[in-house]
Amino acid sequence: MRDMKKLSFLICLVLIVSILAPIASIASAGKPNGAPPTLEKRVFIHYKRGYGRGPPPGGGSQPKEKGHSDHYELLGKGVKWRETPVSYIIDPDNPDGLPEGFIVAAITASAEEWDRYTSVDLFGAYSVDCSASWDDDAPDGANELVFGDYPREGVIAITIVWGYFSGPPGLREIVEFDVMFDTDYAWGDAAALGGAVMDLQDIATHELGHGAGLGDLYYCELETMYGYAFYGETMKRDLYAGDIAGIQYLYGK
């Protein structure tokens, strides 16, 4: 009798497993394991004061912690370059007649400012290519900085960052950035020309911050990653406490 009960129990167990297994298989099919992350893009528009739809200059809610070391925003947890140094291309063609040497010097100085504060060799070799493109539709594997005419009023520059921003943090990474300096503005060296020009080094430092993995913020005008700018501004050339804390959070001291 005991053997018959054991046999009946085993038969019932087999039947239950045979019923539940297909159901589990169907349920798991909707969430495949090991699915590759999806390539995404983030668009950062750097507005002149008085334009844009973000918080107004000086607005936004400040962090609860005291001190500027909390004044930074990330593209997302784990979102950064996994392989460094990051090479980039400069296209010096511009309608203002600025010399190639000036443009290269301004942008490379911006890159070196970020490198100063982390032990990682973040931005590496650059090249000059007058056929570079600003990639809005799809990445082309090159990090490019160009001049161009953006159709929206009040836009100083726009940076697109391509990467994997969701999924497990260990799989998130930046794969490309593209920067456009809007030709609606006169560009140059504001340290010499004051409010007559938009300072290229100032704005390039901000845009390369996006390329490194930092977002805009609107509650501290002292930071390089503050989301507005104006003619004659040069203070974004130098990183402030929050910018330094942010880049070191991503890449170490």
C-alpha positions as CSV (number, residue, x, y, z in Angstrom):
1,M,0.0,0.0,0.0
2,R,2.8,2.4,0.9
3,D,4.5,1.7,-2.4
4,M,1.3,2.5,-4.2
5,K,1.0,5.9,-2.4
6,K,4.6,6.7,-3.3
7,L,3.9,5.9,-6.9
8,S,0.7,8.0,-7.0
9,F,2.6,10.9,-5.5
10,L,5.4,10.7,-8.1
11,I,2.9,10.5,-10.9
12,C,1.1,13.6,-9.6
13,L,4.5,15.5,-9.2
14,V,5.4,14.7,-12.8
15,L,2.0,15.9,-14.1
16,I,2.4,19.2,-12.1
17,V,5.9,19.8,-13.5
18,S,4.8,19.0,-17.0
19,I,2.0,21.6,-16.7
20,L,4.0,24.4,-15.1
21,A,7.2,24.1,-17.2
22,P,5.5,25.4,-20.5
23,I,4.0,28.3,-18.5
24,A,7.3,29.2,-17.0
25,S,8.9,29.0,-20.4
26,I,6.3,31.4,-21.9
27,A,6.7,33.9,-19.0
28,S,10.4,34.0,-19.3
29,A,10.2,34.4,-23.1
30,G,8.9,37.9,-22.6
31,K,12.1,38.9,-20.6
32,P,15.0,37.2,-22.4
33,N,18.1,36.8,-20.3
34,G,21.3,38.3,-21.7
35,A,19.5,40.5,-24.2
36,P,22.0,43.2,-25.6
37,P,21.5,46.7,-24.4
38,T,19.9,49.3,-26.7
39,L,21.9,52.1,-28.2
40,E,20.5,55.5,-27.2
41,K,21.3,59.1,-27.6
42,R,21.1,62.0,-25.1
43,V,20.8,65.6,-26.5
44,F,22.1,68.5,-24.5
45,I,21.2,72.0,-25.7
46,H,23.3,74.9,-24.3
47,Y,21.1,78.0,-24.3
48,K,21.9,81.7,-24.1
49,R,20.4,83.3,-21.1
50,G,16.8,84.1,-21.6
51,Y,16.1,81.1,-23.9
52,G,15.3,77.5,-23.4
53,R,12.7,75.6,-21.5
54,G,14.8,74.4,-18.5
55,P,14.8,76.0,-15.0
56,P,15.6,79.8,-15.2
57,P,19.1,81.0,-14.4
58,G,19.6,80.7,-10.7
59,G,16.6,78.5,-10.4
60,G,16.2,74.8,-9.7
61,S,16.3,73.0,-6.4
62,Q,19.7,72.7,-4.7
63,P,21.1,69.5,-3.2
64,K,20.3,68.9,0.4
65,E,24.0,68.5,1.3
66,K,26.0,71.7,1.9
67,G,29.0,72.5,-0.3
68,H,29.7,72.7,-3.9
69,S,31.1,69.1,-4.1
70,D,27.5,68.0,-4.5
71,H,26.9,70.3,-7.5
72,Y,27.0,67.9,-10.4
73,E,24.7,65.7,-12.5
74,L,25.5,62.4,-14.1
75,L,24.2,61.0,-17.4
76,G,23.3,58.0,-15.4
77,K,24.7,55.5,-12.9
78,G,27.6,53.7,-14.5
79,V,27.4,55.8,-17.7
80,K,31.0,56.7,-18.7
81,W,33.8,55.8,-21.1
82,R,35.0,52.3,-20.5
83,E,38.0,52.7,-22.7
84,T,40.3,55.7,-22.5
85,P,41.9,57.9,-23.7
86,V,39.1,59.2,-25.9
87,S,40.2,60.6,-29.3
88,Y,38.4,63.4,-31.0
89,I,38.2,65.3,-34.3
90,I,38.1,69.1,-34.7
91,D,36.6,70.6,-37.8
92,P,37.9,74.2,-37.9
93,D,35.7,75.5,-40.7
94,N,33.8,78.5,-39.5
95,P,32.1,81.6,-40.9
96,D,34.0,84.0,-38.6
97,G,37.3,83.4,-40.3
98,L,38.9,82.2,-37.0
99,P,42.3,80.6,-37.7
100,E,42.6,76.8,-37.4
101,G,45.4,77.3,-34.8
102,F,43.1,79.3,-32.5
103,I,40.3,76.8,-32.7
104,V,42.5,73.8,-32.0
105,A,44.2,75.6,-29.1
106,A,40.9,76.5,-27.5
107,I,39.3,73.1,-27.8
108,T,42.4,71.1,-26.7
109,A,42.8,73.5,-23.7
110,S,39.2,72.6,-22.8
111,A,39.9,68.9,-23.0
112,E,43.1,69.3,-20.9
113,E,41.1,71.1,-18.2
114,W,39.1,67.9,-17.6
115,D,42.2,65.7,-17.6
116,R,43.8,67.9,-15.0
117,Y,41.5,66.6,-12.3
118,T,41.6,62.8,-12.8
119,S,44.4,60.3,-12.9
120,V,42.8,58.7,-16.0
121,D,44.0,59.9,-19.3
122,L,40.5,60.9,-20.4
123,F,40.8,62.9,-23.6
124,G,43.6,61.7,-25.8
125,A,44.8,62.5,-29.3
126,Y,43.0,64.8,-31.6
127,S,43.0,65.2,-35.4
128,V,41.8,68.0,-37.7
129,D,39.3,67.1,-40.4
130,C,37.4,69.7,-42.4
131,S,34.9,67.0,-43.5
132,A,33.8,66.0,-40.0
133,S,30.1,65.6,-39.4
134,W,27.7,66.2,-36.5
135,D,25.8,62.9,-36.1
136,D,22.2,63.4,-35.2
137,D,20.7,60.4,-36.8
138,A,23.2,57.7,-36.1
139,P,26.8,57.5,-34.6
140,D,29.7,57.0,-37.0
141,G,32.3,56.0,-34.5
142,A,34.0,59.4,-34.3
143,N,33.8,62.1,-31.6
144,E,33.5,65.3,-33.6
145,L,33.4,69.0,-32.8
146,V,32.1,71.2,-35.6
147,F,30.6,74.6,-36.4
148,G,27.1,74.6,-37.9
149,D,23.7,76.4,-38.1
150,Y,21.2,74.9,-35.6
151,P,17.7,76.0,-36.5
152,R,16.4,76.8,-33.0
153,E,16.8,80.3,-31.7
154,G,18.9,81.0,-28.6
155,V,21.1,77.8,-28.9
156,I,24.8,78.4,-28.4
157,A,25.9,74.8,-28.8
158,I,24.4,71.3,-28.8
159,T,26.0,68.0,-27.8
160,I,24.7,64.6,-28.6
161,V,26.0,61.7,-26.5
162,W,25.5,58.2,-27.9
163,G,25.7,55.2,-25.6
164,Y,24.1,52.5,-23.5
165,F,22.3,54.3,-20.7
166,S,20.0,51.6,-19.3
167,G,20.3,48.0,-18.2
168,P,22.9,46.7,-15.7
169,P,25.2,49.6,-14.6
170,G,28.3,47.5,-15.5
171,L,27.1,47.4,-19.2
172,R,26.4,51.1,-19.5
173,E,28.9,53.2,-21.4
174,I,29.4,56.2,-23.7
175,V,30.4,55.3,-27.2
176,E,30.4,58.6,-29.0
177,F,29.8,62.3,-28.6
178,D,29.2,65.0,-31.2
179,V,29.4,68.8,-30.6
180,M,28.1,71.6,-32.8
181,F,28.9,75.3,-32.1
182,D,26.0,77.3,-33.5
183,T,27.1,79.8,-36.1
184,D,24.3,82.2,-35.2
185,Y,26.9,83.6,-32.7
186,A,30.2,85.3,-33.2
187,W,32.9,83.1,-31.8
188,G,36.4,84.0,-30.5
189,D,38.5,84.8,-27.5
190,A,36.3,86.6,-24.9
191,A,39.3,87.2,-22.7
192,A,40.6,89.5,-25.4
193,L,37.4,90.7,-27.0
194,G,35.0,90.7,-24.1
195,G,31.3,90.7,-24.8
196,A,31.7,91.0,-28.5
197,V,32.1,87.2,-28.9
198,M,31.0,83.9,-27.5
199,D,34.1,82.3,-25.9
200,L,35.0,79.1,-27.7
201,Q,37.1,77.7,-24.9
202,D,34.4,78.4,-22.3
203,I,31.7,76.7,-24.3
204,A,33.9,73.8,-25.4
205,T,34.8,73.0,-21.8
206,H,31.1,72.7,-21.0
207,E,30.3,70.5,-24.0
208,L,33.2,68.2,-23.4
209,G,31.8,67.7,-19.9
210,H,28.8,66.1,-21.5
211,G,31.1,64.0,-23.7
212,A,32.8,62.7,-20.5
213,G,29.5,61.8,-18.8
214,L,28.1,64.8,-17.0
215,G,24.7,66.5,-17.4
216,D,23.5,70.1,-17.1
217,L,22.6,71.6,-13.8
218,Y,20.7,74.9,-13.1
219,Y,21.2,75.6,-9.4
220,C,24.8,76.9,-9.4
221,E,26.2,79.4,-11.9
222,L,29.8,78.9,-10.8
223,E,30.0,75.4,-12.2
224,T,31.2,74.7,-15.8
225,M,28.2,72.4,-16.3
226,Y,25.7,75.2,-15.5
227,G,23.2,75.1,-18.3
228,Y,23.2,78.7,-19.6
229,A,25.9,81.0,-21.0
230,F,26.3,84.5,-22.4
231,Y,28.5,86.7,-24.6
232,G,31.9,87.4,-23.0
233,E,31.6,84.6,-20.4
234,T,34.9,82.9,-19.6
235,M,34.4,81.3,-16.2
236,K,33.5,77.9,-17.6
237,R,37.0,77.6,-18.9
238,D,38.0,76.5,-15.4
239,L,36.3,73.7,-13.5
240,Y,34.7,74.4,-10.2
241,A,34.2,72.2,-7.1
242,G,31.2,70.4,-8.4
243,D,32.6,69.8,-11.8
244,I,35.8,68.3,-10.2
245,A,33.8,66.1,-7.9
246,G,31.7,64.8,-10.8
247,I,34.6,63.9,-13.1
248,Q,36.4,62.3,-10.2
249,Y,33.3,60.3,-9.2
250,L,33.3,58.9,-12.8
251,Y,37.0,58.3,-13.3
252,G,38.8,58.7,-10.0
253,K,41.1,61.3,-8.6
